[in-house]
Every structure is written in structure tokens, then in C-alpha cells.
């Protein structure tokens, strides 16, 4: 019974949080203002993220190659 009370309290708290946060997600912009917005001023941010993601992927591949070399040396 105690678990049921705790679960119902948890669900009620989550429902209240979801209901109170729903107003924060919506912006009060008219439809025409939304249509005029563009992401063009942020092209440098997208390029920076692409470079960062590329560097992280290259680093992961480098780690994988070095790990493979170590495993081959230990296996012999």
C-alpha cells in the first residue's frame, strides 16, 4: 500500500510539472513573425558544431586503432 501511495504521489508530481512547464515551451510570436525567422545568422555555429563533431569522431577512430594495435601486441 505504501508503494502505491508513493507511486501515485510521484505521478501527480510529474503531471503537475508537465502541466506547469507547457506554457514555457510556447513562444508568444505571431504566425507572420515565426515565418520571417531564419537560421542564417547562425551558420558559424553550425560549422563550429560540425568541426567539433568531426574532431570527436576522428579521436574515437584513433582510439579504436590504437586499442586494436595494443590487443594485437598482447595477443602475440
PyMOL Python script that loads the backbone (N, CA, C, O; Angstrom):
from pymol import cmd

cmd.read_pdbstr("""\
ATOM      1  N   UNK A   1       0.829  -1.192   0.000  1.00  0.00           N
ATOM      2  CA  UNK A   1       0.000   0.000   0.000  1.00  0.00           C
ATOM      3  C   UNK A   1       0.871   1.252   0.000  1.00  0.00           C
ATOM      4  O   UNK A   1       0.543   2.245  -0.649  1.00  0.00           O
ATOM      5  N   UNK A   2       1.982   1.197   0.733  1.00  0.00           N
ATOM      6  CA  UNK A   2       2.880   2.341   0.816  1.00  0.00           C
ATOM      7  C   UNK A   2       3.506   2.627  -0.542  1.00  0.00           C
ATOM      8  O   UNK A   2       3.689   3.787  -0.912  1.00  0.00           O
ATOM      9  N   UNK A   3       3.837   1.564  -1.292  1.00  0.00           N
ATOM     10  CA  UNK A   3       4.412   1.742  -2.624  1.00  0.00           C
ATOM     11  C   UNK A   3       3.408   2.396  -3.563  1.00  0.00           C
ATOM     12  O   UNK A   3       3.773   3.215  -4.406  1.00  0.00           O
ATOM     13  N   UNK A   4       2.140   2.028  -3.410  1.00  0.00           N
ATOM     14  CA  UNK A   4       1.091   2.606  -4.246  1.00  0.00           C
ATOM     15  C   UNK A   4       0.940   4.095  -3.962  1.00  0.00           C
ATOM     16  O   UNK A   4       0.757   4.886  -4.887  1.00  0.00           O
ATOM     17  N   UNK A   5       1.015   4.489  -2.679  1.00  0.00           N
ATOM     18  CA  UNK A   5       0.926   5.897  -2.316  1.00  0.00           C
ATOM     19  C   UNK A   5       2.103   6.670  -2.895  1.00  0.00           C
ATOM     20  O   UNK A   5       1.932   7.763  -3.437  1.00  0.00           O
ATOM     21  N   UNK A   6       3.293   6.102  -2.780  1.00  0.00           N
ATOM     22  CA  UNK A   6       4.481   6.772  -3.308  1.00  0.00           C
ATOM     23  C   UNK A   6       4.404   6.915  -4.821  1.00  0.00           C
ATOM     24  O   UNK A   6       4.771   7.952  -5.372  1.00  0.00           O
ATOM     25  N   UNK A   7       3.928   5.872  -5.487  1.00  0.00           N
ATOM     26  CA  UNK A   7       3.814   5.920  -6.940  1.00  0.00           C
ATOM     27  C   UNK A   7       2.782   6.945  -7.366  1.00  0.00           C
ATOM     28  O   UNK A   7       3.005   7.678  -8.330  1.00  0.00           O
ATOM     29  N   UNK A   8       1.665   7.013  -6.675  1.00  0.00           N
ATOM     30  CA  UNK A   8       0.628   7.981  -7.046  1.00  0.00           C
ATOM     31  C   UNK A   8       1.099   9.409  -6.778  1.00  0.00           C
ATOM     32  O   UNK A   8       0.787  10.312  -7.554  1.00  0.00           O
ATOM     33  N   UNK A   9       1.833   9.626  -5.707  1.00  0.00           N
ATOM     34  CA  UNK A   9       2.392  10.951  -5.436  1.00  0.00           C
ATOM     35  C   UNK A   9       3.402  11.339  -6.505  1.00  0.00           C
ATOM     36  O   UNK A   9       3.426  12.481  -6.964  1.00  0.00           O
ATOM     37  N   UNK A  10       4.221  10.396  -6.894  1.00  0.00           N
ATOM     38  CA  UNK A  10       5.227  10.664  -7.927  1.00  0.00           C
ATOM     39  C   UNK A  10       4.553  11.009  -9.249  1.00  0.00           C
ATOM     40  O   UNK A  10       4.951  11.961  -9.921  1.00  0.00           O
ATOM     41  N   UNK A  11       3.533  10.239  -9.626  1.00  0.00           N
ATOM     42  CA  UNK A  11       2.808  10.512 -10.863  1.00  0.00           C
ATOM     43  C   UNK A  11       2.103  11.862 -10.815  1.00  0.00           C
ATOM     44  O   UNK A  11       2.085  12.584 -11.812  1.00  0.00           O
ATOM     45  N   UNK A  12       1.526  12.210  -9.676  1.00  0.00           N
ATOM     46  CA  UNK A  12       0.876  13.501  -9.530  1.00  0.00           C
ATOM     47  C   UNK A  12       1.896  14.631  -9.660  1.00  0.00           C
ATOM     48  O   UNK A  12       1.624  15.639 -10.313  1.00  0.00           O
ATOM     49  N   UNK A  13       3.045  14.473  -9.056  1.00  0.00           N
ATOM     50  CA  UNK A  13       4.090  15.496  -9.150  1.00  0.00           C
ATOM     51  C   UNK A  13       4.563  15.656 -10.590  1.00  0.00           C
ATOM     52  O   UNK A  13       4.770  16.778 -11.050  1.00  0.00           O
ATOM     53  N   UNK A  14       4.736  14.544 -11.308  1.00  0.00           N
ATOM     54  CA  UNK A  14       5.177  14.620 -12.704  1.00  0.00           C
ATOM     55  C   UNK A  14       4.113  15.275 -13.575  1.00  0.00           C
ATOM     56  O   UNK A  14       4.435  16.045 -14.480  1.00  0.00           O
ATOM     57  N   UNK A  15       2.847  14.971 -13.305  1.00  0.00           N
ATOM     58  CA  UNK A  15       1.762  15.574 -14.077  1.00  0.00           C
ATOM     59  C   UNK A  15       1.699  17.079 -13.835  1.00  0.00           C
ATOM     60  O   UNK A  15       1.488  17.852 -14.769  1.00  0.00           O
ATOM     61  N   UNK A  16       1.880  17.493 -12.587  1.00  0.00           N
ATOM     62  CA  UNK A  16       1.868  18.923 -12.278  1.00  0.00           C
ATOM     63  C   UNK A  16       3.051  19.641 -12.926  1.00  0.00           C
ATOM     64  O   UNK A  16       2.904  20.753 -13.434  1.00  0.00           O
ATOM     65  N   UNK A  17       4.202  19.016 -12.907  1.00  0.00           N
ATOM     66  CA  UNK A  17       5.365  19.616 -13.561  1.00  0.00           C
ATOM     67  C   UNK A  17       5.163  19.725 -15.064  1.00  0.00           C
ATOM     68  O   UNK A  17       5.524  20.736 -15.666  1.00  0.00           O
ATOM     69  N   UNK A  18       4.597  18.709 -15.666  1.00  0.00           N
ATOM     70  CA  UNK A  18       4.352  18.743 -17.107  1.00  0.00           C
ATOM     71  C   UNK A  18       3.334  19.819 -17.457  1.00  0.00           C
ATOM     72  O   UNK A  18       3.480  20.514 -18.463  1.00  0.00           O
ATOM     73  N   UNK A  19       2.312  19.956 -16.638  1.00  0.00           N
ATOM     74  CA  UNK A  19       1.277  20.956 -16.907  1.00  0.00           C
ATOM     75  C   UNK A  19       1.811  22.371 -16.708  1.00  0.00           C
ATOM     76  O   UNK A  19       1.458  23.272 -17.469  1.00  0.00           O
ATOM     77  N   UNK A  20       2.641  22.576 -15.717  1.00  0.00           N
ATOM     78  CA  UNK A  20       3.160  23.922 -15.465  1.00  0.00           C
ATOM     79  C   UNK A  20       4.230  24.313 -16.474  1.00  0.00           C
ATOM     80  O   UNK A  20       4.383  25.499 -16.765  1.00  0.00           O
ATOM     81  N   UNK A  21       4.968  23.361 -17.012  1.00  0.00           N
ATOM     82  CA  UNK A  21       6.022  23.667 -17.955  1.00  0.00           C
ATOM     83  C   UNK A  21       5.552  23.822 -19.381  1.00  0.00           C
ATOM     84  O   UNK A  21       6.321  24.262 -20.236  1.00  0.00           O
ATOM     85  N   UNK A  22       4.316  23.477 -19.662  1.00  0.00           N
ATOM     86  CA  UNK A  22       3.840  23.541 -21.040  1.00  0.00           C
ATOM     87  C   UNK A  22       3.762  24.973 -21.546  1.00  0.00           C
ATOM     88  O   UNK A  22       3.928  25.199 -22.744  1.00  0.00           O
ATOM     89  N   UNK A  23       3.520  25.928 -20.695  1.00  0.00           N
ATOM     90  CA  UNK A  23       3.463  27.320 -21.107  1.00  0.00           C
ATOM     91  C   UNK A  23       4.834  27.890 -21.422  1.00  0.00           C
ATOM     92  O   UNK A  23       4.946  28.850 -22.184  1.00  0.00           O
ATOM     93  N   UNK A  24       5.868  27.317 -20.853  1.00  0.00           N
ATOM     94  CA  UNK A  24       7.221  27.811 -21.092  1.00  0.00           C
ATOM     95  C   UNK A  24       7.736  27.426 -22.463  1.00  0.00           C
ATOM     96  O   UNK A  24       8.575  28.130 -23.026  1.00  0.00           O
ATOM     97  N   UNK A  25       7.257  26.337 -23.004  1.00  0.00           N
ATOM     98  CA  UNK A  25       7.765  25.859 -24.277  1.00  0.00           C
ATOM     99  C   UNK A  25       7.254  26.685 -25.449  1.00  0.00           C
ATOM    100  O   UNK A  25       7.940  26.797 -26.465  1.00  0.00           O
ATOM    101  N   UNK A  26       6.074  27.260 -25.331  1.00  0.00           N
ATOM    102  CA  UNK A  26       5.484  28.013 -26.435  1.00  0.00           C
ATOM    103  C   UNK A  26       5.946  29.460 -26.373  1.00  0.00           C
ATOM    104  O   UNK A  26       5.964  30.079 -25.308  1.00  0.00           O
ATOM    105  N   UNK A  27       6.321  29.990 -27.539  1.00  0.00           N
ATOM    106  CA  UNK A  27       6.688  31.397 -27.615  1.00  0.00           C
ATOM    107  C   UNK A  27       5.485  32.190 -28.069  1.00  0.00           C
ATOM    108  O   UNK A  27       4.654  31.698 -28.833  1.00  0.00           O
ATOM    109  N   UNK A  28       5.396  33.410 -27.600  1.00  0.00           N
ATOM    110  CA  UNK A  28       4.267  34.260 -27.953  1.00  0.00           C
ATOM    111  C   UNK A  28       4.618  35.099 -29.184  1.00  0.00           C
ATOM    112  O   UNK A  28       4.678  36.326 -29.104  1.00  0.00           O
ATOM    113  N   UNK A  29       4.845  34.448 -30.303  1.00  0.00           N
ATOM    114  CA  UNK A  29       5.127  35.147 -31.544  1.00  0.00           C
ATOM    115  C   UNK A  29       3.979  34.930 -32.507  1.00  0.00           C
ATOM    116  O   UNK A  29       3.469  33.816 -32.622  1.00  0.00           O
ATOM    117  N   UNK A  30       3.569  35.974 -33.195  1.00  0.00           N
ATOM    118  CA  UNK A  30       2.526  35.777 -34.201  1.00  0.00           C
ATOM    119  C   UNK A  30       3.027  34.912 -35.345  1.00  0.00           C
ATOM    120  O   UNK A  30       4.234  34.762 -35.534  1.00  0.00           O
ATOM    121  N   UNK A  31       2.112  34.350 -36.099  1.00  0.00           N
ATOM    122  CA  UNK A  31       2.473  33.443 -37.179  1.00  0.00           C
ATOM    123  C   UNK A  31       3.365  34.080 -38.218  1.00  0.00           C
ATOM    124  O   UNK A  31       4.276  33.422 -38.720  1.00  0.00           O
ATOM    125  N   UNK A  32       3.137  35.351 -38.566  1.00  0.00           N
ATOM    126  CA  UNK A  32       3.957  36.003 -39.587  1.00  0.00           C
ATOM    127  C   UNK A  32       5.379  36.226 -39.090  1.00  0.00           C
ATOM    128  O   UNK A  32       6.324  36.132 -39.872  1.00  0.00           O
ATOM    129  N   UNK A  33       5.547  36.518 -37.805  1.00  0.00           N
ATOM    130  CA  UNK A  33       6.892  36.713 -37.253  1.00  0.00           C
ATOM    131  C   UNK A  33       7.655  35.392 -37.230  1.00  0.00           C
ATOM    132  O   UNK A  33       8.866  35.364 -37.449  1.00  0.00           O
ATOM    133  N   UNK A  34       6.944  34.302 -36.965  1.00  0.00           N
ATOM    134  CA  UNK A  34       7.598  32.993 -36.968  1.00  0.00           C
ATOM    135  C   UNK A  34       8.082  32.639 -38.366  1.00  0.00           C
ATOM    136  O   UNK A  34       9.150  32.049 -38.525  1.00  0.00           O
ATOM    137  N   UNK A  35       7.299  32.997 -39.381  1.00  0.00           N
ATOM    138  CA  UNK A  35       7.660  32.670 -40.750  1.00  0.00           C
ATOM    139  C   UNK A  35       8.845  33.488 -41.230  1.00  0.00           C
ATOM    140  O   UNK A  35       9.563  33.051 -42.129  1.00  0.00           O
ATOM    141  N   UNK A  36       9.068  34.652 -40.660  1.00  0.00           N
ATOM    142  CA  UNK A  36      10.167  35.515 -41.084  1.00  0.00           C
ATOM    143  C   UNK A  36      11.481  35.162 -40.412  1.00  0.00           C
ATOM    144  O   UNK A  36      12.528  35.651 -40.837  1.00  0.00           O
ATOM    145  N   UNK A  37      11.463  34.342 -39.391  1.00  0.00           N
ATOM    146  CA  UNK A  37      12.699  33.988 -38.702  1.00  0.00           C
ATOM    147  C   UNK A  37      13.546  33.084 -39.579  1.00  0.00           C
ATOM    148  O   UNK A  37      13.026  32.304 -40.377  1.00  0.00           O
ATOM    149  N   UNK A  38      14.857  33.198 -39.422  1.00  0.00           N
ATOM    150  CA  UNK A  38      15.783  32.411 -40.221  1.00  0.00           C
ATOM    151  C   UNK A  38      16.962  31.983 -39.351  1.00  0.00           C
ATOM    152  O   UNK A  38      17.290  32.633 -38.358  1.00  0.00           O
ATOM    153  N   UNK A  39      17.584  30.889 -39.741  1.00  0.00           N
ATOM    154  CA  UNK A  39      18.771  30.424 -39.025  1.00  0.00           C
ATOM    155  C   UNK A  39      20.066  30.862 -39.715  1.00  0.00           C
ATOM    156  O   UNK A  39      21.154  30.468 -39.295  1.00  0.00           O
ATOM    157  N   UNK A  40      19.957  31.660 -40.751  1.00  0.00           N
ATOM    158  CA  UNK A  40      21.145  32.109 -41.481  1.00  0.00           C
ATOM    159  C   UNK A  40      22.156  32.847 -40.619  1.00  0.00           C
ATOM    160  O   UNK A  40      23.356  32.658 -40.818  1.00  0.00           O
ATOM    161  N   UNK A  41      21.737  33.674 -39.676  1.00  0.00           N
ATOM    162  CA  UNK A  41      22.747  34.362 -38.864  1.00  0.00           C
ATOM    163  C   UNK A  41      23.583  33.411 -37.997  1.00  0.00           C
ATOM    164  O   UNK A  41      24.591  33.822 -37.423  1.00  0.00           O
ATOM    165  N   UNK A  42      23.176  32.169 -37.904  1.00  0.00           N
ATOM    166  CA  UNK A  42      23.867  31.215 -37.035  1.00  0.00           C
ATOM    167  C   UNK A  42      24.666  30.179 -37.811  1.00  0.00           C
ATOM    168  O   UNK A  42      24.962  29.116 -37.266  1.00  0.00           O
ATOM    169  N   UNK A  43      25.022  30.445 -39.050  1.00  0.00           N
ATOM    170  CA  UNK A  43      25.748  29.474 -39.872  1.00  0.00           C
ATOM    171  C   UNK A  43      27.084  29.119 -39.243  1.00  0.00           C
ATOM    172  O   UNK A  43      27.523  27.972 -39.325  1.00  0.00           O
ATOM    173  N   UNK A  44      27.740  30.099 -38.611  1.00  0.00           N
ATOM    174  CA  UNK A  44      29.034  29.827 -37.994  1.00  0.00           C
ATOM    175  C   UNK A  44      28.903  28.849 -36.825  1.00  0.00           C
ATOM    176  O   UNK A  44      29.832  28.089 -36.550  1.00  0.00           O
ATOM    177  N   UNK A  45      27.770  28.860 -36.142  1.00  0.00           N
ATOM    178  CA  UNK A  45      27.557  27.920 -35.034  1.00  0.00           C
ATOM    179  C   UNK A  45      27.433  26.499 -35.573  1.00  0.00           C
ATOM    180  O   UNK A  45      27.988  25.562 -34.998  1.00  0.00           O
ATOM    181  N   UNK A  46      26.706  26.340 -36.676  1.00  0.00           N
ATOM    182  CA  UNK A  46      26.560  25.013 -37.273  1.00  0.00           C
ATOM    183  C   UNK A  46      27.899  24.490 -37.779  1.00  0.00           C
ATOM    184  O   UNK A  46      28.202  23.305 -37.638  1.00  0.00           O
ATOM    185  N   UNK A  47      28.695  25.371 -38.367  1.00  0.00           N
ATOM    186  CA  UNK A  47      30.017  24.956 -38.846  1.00  0.00           C
ATOM    187  C   UNK A  47      30.902  24.559 -37.669  1.00  0.00           C
ATOM    188  O   UNK A  47      31.625  23.565 -37.743  1.00  0.00           O
ATOM    189  N   UNK A  48      30.849  25.327 -36.589  1.00  0.00           N
ATOM    190  CA  UNK A  48      31.650  25.004 -35.409  1.00  0.00           C
ATOM    191  C   UNK A  48      31.250  23.653 -34.821  1.00  0.00           C
ATOM    192  O   UNK A  48      32.111  22.862 -34.435  1.00  0.00           O
ATOM    193  N   UNK A  49      29.952  23.391 -34.755  1.00  0.00           N
ATOM    194  CA  UNK A  49      29.495  22.092 -34.257  1.00  0.00           C
ATOM    195  C   UNK A  49      29.922  20.956 -35.188  1.00  0.00           C
ATOM    196  O   UNK A  49      30.304  19.881 -34.725  1.00  0.00           O
ATOM    197  N   UNK A  50      29.859  21.194 -36.497  1.00  0.00           N
ATOM    198  CA  UNK A  50      30.275  20.158 -37.448  1.00  0.00           C
ATOM    199  C   UNK A  50      31.765  19.850 -37.275  1.00  0.00           C
ATOM    200  O   UNK A  50      32.166  18.687 -37.314  1.00  0.00           O
ATOM    201  N   UNK A  51      32.577  20.881 -37.086  1.00  0.00           N
ATOM    202  CA  UNK A  51      34.016  20.669 -36.881  1.00  0.00           C
ATOM    203  C   UNK A  51      34.250  19.923 -35.577  1.00  0.00           C
ATOM    204  O   UNK A  51      35.052  18.991 -35.531  1.00  0.00           O
ATOM    205  N   UNK A  52      33.557  20.322 -34.522  1.00  0.00           N
ATOM    206  CA  UNK A  52      33.733  19.663 -33.225  1.00  0.00           C
ATOM    207  C   UNK A  52      33.324  18.199 -33.290  1.00  0.00           C
ATOM    208  O   UNK A  52      34.024  17.335 -32.762  1.00  0.00           O
ATOM    209  N   UNK A  53      32.198  17.914 -33.932  1.00  0.00           N
ATOM    210  CA  UNK A  53      31.738  16.525 -34.053  1.00  0.00           C
ATOM    211  C   UNK A  53      32.720  15.721 -34.891  1.00  0.00           C
ATOM    212  O   UNK A  53      33.010  14.569 -34.568  1.00  0.00           O
ATOM    213  N   UNK A  54      33.237  16.319 -35.970  1.00  0.00           N
ATOM    214  CA  UNK A  54      34.238  15.641 -36.794  1.00  0.00           C
ATOM    215  C   UNK A  54      35.506  15.318 -36.015  1.00  0.00           C
ATOM    216  O   UNK A  54      36.067  14.230 -36.151  1.00  0.00           O
ATOM    217  N   UNK A  55      35.953  16.269 -35.197  1.00  0.00           N
ATOM    218  CA  UNK A  55      37.155  16.027 -34.380  1.00  0.00           C
ATOM    219  C   UNK A  55      36.921  14.917 -33.359  1.00  0.00           C
ATOM    220  O   UNK A  55      37.798  14.081 -33.139  1.00  0.00           O
ATOM    221  N   UNK A  56      35.760  14.904 -32.745  1.00  0.00           N
ATOM    222  CA  UNK A  56      35.458  13.849 -31.767  1.00  0.00           C
ATOM    223  C   UNK A  56      35.398  12.489 -32.455  1.00  0.00           C
ATOM    224  O   UNK A  56      35.916  11.508 -31.923  1.00  0.00           O
ATOM    225  N   UNK A  57      34.779  12.417 -33.619  1.00  0.00           N
ATOM    226  CA  UNK A  57      34.720  11.143 -34.341  1.00  0.00           C
ATOM    227  C   UNK A  57      36.111  10.682 -34.763  1.00  0.00           C
ATOM    228  O   UNK A  57      36.420   9.494 -34.673  1.00  0.00           O
ATOM    229  N   UNK A  58      36.949  11.602 -35.220  1.00  0.00           N
ATOM    230  CA  UNK A  58      38.320  11.238 -35.580  1.00  0.00           C
ATOM    231  C   UNK A  58      39.087  10.747 -34.360  1.00  0.00           C
ATOM    232  O   UNK A  58      39.882   9.813 -34.458  1.00  0.00           O
ATOM    233  N   UNK A  59      38.853  11.367 -33.222  1.00  0.00           N
ATOM    234  CA  UNK A  59      39.515  10.956 -31.986  1.00  0.00           C
ATOM    235  C   UNK A  59      39.074   9.544 -31.597  1.00  0.00           C
ATOM    236  O   UNK A  59      39.899   8.731 -31.178  1.00  0.00           O
ATOM    237  N   UNK A  60      37.786   9.250 -31.731  1.00  0.00           N
ATOM    238  CA  UNK A  60      37.273   7.920 -31.398  1.00  0.00           C
ATOM    239  C   UNK A  60      37.872   6.870 -32.332  1.00  0.00           C
ATOM    240  O   UNK A  60      38.239   5.783 -31.886  1.00  0.00           O
ATOM    241  N   UNK A  61      37.974   7.185 -33.615  1.00  0.00           N
ATOM    242  CA  UNK A  61      38.575   6.247 -34.564  1.00  0.00           C
ATOM    243  C   UNK A  61      40.044   6.026 -34.212  1.00  0.00           C
ATOM    244  O   UNK A  61      40.541   4.902 -34.275  1.00  0.00           O
ATOM    245  N   UNK A  62      40.732   7.103 -33.842  1.00  0.00           N
ATOM    246  CA  UNK A  62      42.142   6.985 -33.446  1.00  0.00           C
ATOM    247  C   UNK A  62      42.295   6.092 -32.214  1.00  0.00           C
ATOM    248  O   UNK A  62      43.196   5.255 -32.159  1.00  0.00           O
ATOM    249  N   UNK A  63      41.434   6.267 -31.251  1.00  0.00           N
ATOM    250  CA  UNK A  63      41.484   5.421 -30.049  1.00  0.00           C
ATOM    251  C   UNK A  63      41.231   3.966 -30.425  1.00  0.00           C
ATOM    252  O   UNK A  63      41.896   3.067 -29.910  1.00  0.00           O
ATOM    253  N   UNK A  64      40.273   3.730 -31.320  1.00  0.00           N
ATOM    254  CA  UNK A  64      39.972   2.363 -31.749  1.00  0.00           C
ATOM    255  C   UNK A  64      41.163   1.713 -32.441  1.00  0.00           C
ATOM    256  O   UNK A  64      41.452   0.538 -32.214  1.00  0.00           O
ATOM    257  N   UNK A  65      41.854   2.477 -33.285  1.00  0.00           N
ATOM    258  CA  UNK A  65      43.028   1.919 -33.969  1.00  0.00           C
ATOM    259  C   UNK A  65      44.135   1.591 -32.980  1.00  0.00           C
ATOM    260  O   UNK A  65      44.759   0.533 -33.062  1.00  0.00           O
ATOM    261  N   UNK A  66      44.378   2.509 -32.039  1.00  0.00           N
ATOM    262  CA  UNK A  66      45.426   2.240 -31.046  1.00  0.00           C
ATOM    263  C   UNK A  66      45.060   1.059 -30.161  1.00  0.00           C
ATOM    264  O   UNK A  66      45.927   0.262 -29.803  1.00  0.00           O
ATOM    265  N   UNK A  67      43.796   0.936 -29.807  1.00  0.00           N
ATOM    266  CA  UNK A  67      43.357  -0.199 -28.992  1.00  0.00           C
ATOM    267  C   UNK A  67      43.536  -1.508 -29.750  1.00  0.00           C
ATOM    268  O   UNK A  67      43.931  -2.520 -29.171  1.00  0.00           O
ATOM    269  N   UNK A  68      43.246  -1.484 -31.038  1.00  0.00           N
ATOM    270  CA  UNK A  68      43.430  -2.678 -31.866  1.00  0.00           C
ATOM    271  C   UNK A  68      44.907  -3.071 -31.912  1.00  0.00           C
ATOM    272  O   UNK A  68      45.230  -4.256 -31.834  1.00  0.00           O
ATOM    273  N   UNK A  69      45.805  -2.090 -32.038  1.00  0.00           N
ATOM    274  CA  UNK A  69      47.241  -2.366 -32.041  1.00  0.00           C
ATOM    275  C   UNK A  69      47.683  -2.985 -30.716  1.00  0.00           C
ATOM    276  O   UNK A  69      48.460  -3.939 -30.701  1.00  0.00           O
ATOM    277  N   UNK A  70      47.192  -2.447 -29.618  1.00  0.00           N
ATOM    278  CA  UNK A  70      47.563  -2.978 -28.297  1.00  0.00           C
ATOM    279  C   UNK A  70      47.058  -4.389 -28.136  1.00  0.00           C
ATOM    280  O   UNK A  70      47.764  -5.245 -27.602  1.00  0.00           O
ATOM    281  N   UNK A  71      45.833  -4.649 -28.594  1.00  0.00           N
ATOM    282  CA  UNK A  71      45.284  -6.002 -28.469  1.00  0.00           C
ATOM    283  C   UNK A  71      46.078  -6.998 -29.317  1.00  0.00           C
ATOM    284  O   UNK A  71      46.299  -8.134 -28.899  1.00  0.00           O
ATOM    285  N   UNK A  72      46.510  -6.568 -30.515  1.00  0.00           N
ATOM    286  CA  UNK A  72      47.307  -7.463 -31.342  1.00  0.00           C
ATOM    287  C   UNK A  72      48.656  -7.756 -30.695  1.00  0.00           C
ATOM    288  O   UNK A  72      49.129  -8.891 -30.737  1.00  0.00           O
ATOM    289  N   UNK A  73      49.279  -6.739 -30.094  1.00  0.00           N
ATOM    290  CA  UNK A  73      50.556  -6.967 -29.431  1.00  0.00           C
ATOM    291  C   UNK A  73      50.417  -7.873 -28.219  1.00  0.00           C
ATOM    292  O   UNK A  73      51.298  -8.692 -27.957  1.00  0.00           O
ATOM    293  N   UNK A  74      49.335  -7.740 -27.483  1.00  0.00           N
ATOM    294  CA  UNK A  74      49.119  -8.585 -26.316  1.00  0.00           C
ATOM    295  C   UNK A  74      48.746 -10.006 -26.711  1.00  0.00           C
ATOM    296  O   UNK A  74      49.029 -10.955 -25.979  1.00  0.00           O
ATOM    297  N   UNK A  75      48.117 -10.148 -27.858  1.00  0.00           N
ATOM    298  CA  UNK A  75      47.691 -11.460 -28.310  1.00  0.00           C
ATOM    299  C   UNK A  75      48.855 -12.318 -28.810  1.00  0.00           C
ATOM    300  O   UNK A  75      48.742 -13.543 -28.817  1.00  0.00           O
ATOM    301  N   UNK A  76      49.964 -11.715 -29.227  1.00  0.00           N
ATOM    302  CA  UNK A  76      51.091 -12.471 -29.797  1.00  0.00           C
ATOM    303  C   UNK A  76      51.994 -13.027 -28.766  1.00  0.00           C
ATOM    304  O   UNK A  76      52.981 -13.683 -29.098  1.00  0.00           O
TER     305      UNK A  76
END
""", "prot")
cmd.dss("prot")
cmd.show_as("cartoon", "prot")
cmd.util.cbc("prot")
cmd.orient("prot")
